Amino acid sequence: MSLLRGLFWLVLFGFFTFCFIVLFEYGTADFSDGFKKEFERVKAFAMQASKPADKAKK
């Protein structure tokens, strides 16, 4: 149960950190558009990072 609680707090911390970064970068006027842009950027980074590395030809 402690592991589940720790995971919950880690996810919550990540979410609020992400919101703070979006708020700092885009401000309150563009928060929703900035949230969408940054989420797409993070998603693209995660997809690219999860691909296996190409083997270099010798």
Buried (B, 14 or more C-beta within 10 A) or exposed (E): EEEEEEEEEEEEEEEEEBEEBBBEEBEEEEBEEBBEBBEEEEEEEEEEEEEEEEEEEE
